[in-house]
Amino acid sequence: MKSTLHARSFAALLMIFCLLFAPISALAKKGEKNYKRGLQYEAAQQWEQAAQEFALAVAADPSNIEYQLHYRRALFNASQVYMQRGRALAERGDYVGAYNAFRQAYGYDPANELAKSEMDRMLRLQREKTGMEPKEGKEGGVQTSPAVYQGDSNGQRARGASSQEPSIPLRSEQLRVINFNGDLLELIRSLADEINLNVIFDRDLQNQRRTININNLRNVTAAQALDYIFLSQGLFFQKLDRRTILVADQNKRNQYQQLVIRTFYLRNIKPEDARAVIQAALPPQPGRPVMAIAPSQSTNSLTVRDTPENIRLISQIIESIDKDRAEVVMDVNIYEVSQSDLLQLGNQLGTDTTLVNLGGIQRGLTVVGGSREVVTQSLSNVPTALGAALIVPASAIAALQSKAHTRLLASTQVHAFDGEESETRIGQRVPVQTAQVPYYYYGAPTSNQTSQPGGIVNPGLFPGGYPVINFEPTGLTLKFTPQVFPNMDVQVKMTIESKDVLNPGTLTPTFTERSIKGTARIQNNRTMMLASIAQDRQSNGRQGLPLLGLIPVLGRFFTAPRRDDVQTDIVIAVTPHVLRAPQVTPRDEELRPSGTQMMPMTESLASLVQEIEREELAAAQAKRNDAATAAATSTGAQTAHLVQTNALRTGPVEIQTPQFIPAPKILLGNDGDPPRRTSVSTQPVSLSGQSDPSVVGLELKSDGGATMRVGERRRIALLLKSKAPVGLAMVTLRFDPKVLAVRAVAPGENFLGGGAHMTNTLDPMGRLVLSFAPEVGKSLSGTGTLVYIEVEAIGKGEAGIDFDDERTHLVAIDGRRIVPQLVPAIKCQIMQ
């Protein structure tokens, strides 16, 4: 009964205690628990966990400035930690891991543009390592719009991409041997007729009779021969329309050559600096007058009027020099540790003033009666009496001991641009008396002034005069001028000053000042010690009566010895963090033709004609594909397939060996026997004459449904169904590169053996060419998978992979052609 009563009382007290202290938890600061945990991670330099905890604290109380401060600092340092990790992985060759580390760094600090550029660099290095071709149009630089004669925004790069298309040999690419001795204009007309080009001559050039002698010019196309002739004869051409050119002398270039105007919008470089570089790189010369360049400060742009060739060259120059300005955050840490030990123990007998005047003899005079002045005057020559005195010095007991340990940590982060000085000053101003002006005033004294002889009044507040007060700055002053190099090293011109007050509260304080000025080159994210100072000052002294204070133990009754030891250690360290740096790509280091000293760069007639013919072939191919698609829609599936195959094979799809084409009779000269053909057989090898009655089936199968999302990957298998022995297979697949990308190609189970050979070629036009050759003595037959293709959805829209009938060929092991039966395309809808 009694125990139950005690238990009830205890439970009631516990309930009252919980009810009383319940509001304390409600009144606690929001997020304080996460904030304290973040401080622990911050002290342990675990910035990733600290950023997570501070993020939770900020989410709980967004208005807390203290939370925001530590959160921002943790984000920045966590980003720099991942930057160091990414660089270490890149040095070991792990570009995939480095890419992920740089992506984490960019996720923590989106202002870290260096992490973004490093991600692009890791992708480029990984492509080079695996042999994958980079996507066109993904390189950084100035975005240029198409100029005249350009297929896309990059001019020659577009032509280079189109030149890689596996297509029918162009008419302008047919090689020949030229022997000619006769009229120059007649030769130009004949070569132009060969490539279906109209030529108009300048009036002055028509009136001239010029001959040319060409002896055995081998392995050139007609367009190349025209380029060589124009160069050797001092001629140039100007395009009038798609198939017409005008030919004139070089001295007529200023009269006929068309000029274009283009505006370049600059992102980083100043227009005046860009103009200076362009004018220095392309100076005026014969045939190249002074170009018109108009800078605009309001739009940060450059408007140039020049020839299309020079405009393209200027675009490439601006792309190489208009890079992001480097940005650096300098992390400055100043560590100072000071220790002092003071001990004074004993009985101090007298001071330095009393011990030097203990007594002595001086004149004395005693007057008994009468006037003191009379006695003094009459007895001035009488010797005085001797007087002696002894002064006993004062005694003070001293027992003082003082120990101090001081630690100073100054951590500052300074943001600076490349080549610009950044200054940061943190501290306060301290009043210091530098002078004192005496106070002079002639007149009646006031209530708080005292009269001095001669009428001078001395004020009571400033008895010595008015003090002159100046405010001296104290604290930390940082000045940095960084320079970032392409290898991410940072050269810093710096000035670091630290000024503190030792005895504040007086008008004449003592200052401690530390200053460092110099230049250093530091690696990115590496800490360098700029200065290390160690001071050790020991002081041991005593004052008192001679000899008595030197007696051991007993000497402390006559003097109080003083021992003062002060030790100071100072370390100043600097760590640069590059936030943004100019990205130098291999394209920036390429050689670019700019003409000769006497003649500017001109458009190549060969490249111009090749581009025109490729455009015509592409248009004709698209027209045939549209016709085949329409025919396939109007009939059944099998019939439609046969109609499409026959329609596509109406063009010149025969694969033939390079054939020697003789020059026309006019190119043979006056003595010209036609040149002999080479010993190589020039008969075309037709694959349609001998066919295998067996039909081999090729089919694409996907492991997913009819829909995909952007970023989703899917594997597609290329299946082979054949009873005939296949000795060689070339399969061409088409897809839309804007919505679909090929990420990997791997051989299937039907493609085994150490001697087997498989190649794959991917071009930016959305065409994947696969070639299969089994090992010697074996063939491809049966049913199975030839290859696995991994694709990724990169854009919204309708995506599909289809066979290119004209470029899909199968050859039996005995050299006969096998007709492939192709299953219709795989199509799917890509959603965001």
Secondary structure, 3 states (H helix, E strand, C coil): CHHHHHHHHHHHHHHHHHHHHHHHHHHCCCCHHHHHHHHHHHHCCCHHHHHHHHHHHHHHCCCCHHHHHHHHHHHHHHHHHHHHHHHHHHHCCCHHHHHHHHHHHHHHCCCCHHHHHHHHHHHHHHHHHHCCCCCCCCCCCCCCCCCCCCCCCCCHHHHHHHHCCCCCCCHHHCCEEEEEEEEHHHHHHHHHHHCCCEEEECHHHHCCCCEEEEEEEEEECHHHHHHHHHHHHCEEEEEEECCEEEEEEHHHHHHHCCCEEEEEECCCCCHHHHHHHHHHHCCCECCECCCEEEEECCCCEEEEEECHHHHHHHHHHHHHHCCCCCEEEEEEEEEEEEEEEEEEEEEEECCCCCCCCCEEECCECCCCCCCHHHHHHHCCCCCCECCEEECCCCEEEEEEEEEEEEEEEEEEEEEEECCCCEEEEEEEEEEEEEEEECCCCECCCCCCEEECHHHEEEECCCCCCEEEEEEEEEEEEEEEEEEECCCCCEEEEEEEEEEEECCCCCCCCCEEEEEEEEEEEECCCCCEEEEEEEEEEEEEECCCCCCHHHCCCHHHHCCCCEEEEEEEEEEEEEEEEEEECCCCCHHHHCCCCCECCCCECCCCHHHHHHHHHHHHHHHHHHHHHHHHHHHHHHCCHHHHHHHHHHHHCCCCCCCCCCCCCCCCHHHHCCCCCCCCCCCCCCCCCCCCCCEEEEEEEEEEEECCCCEEECCCEEEEEEEEEEEEEEEEEEEEEECCCCCEEEEEEEECCCCCCCCCEEEEEEECCCEEEEEEECCCCCCEEEEEEEEEEEEEECCCEEEEEEECHHHCEEEECCCCEEEEEECCCEEEEEEC
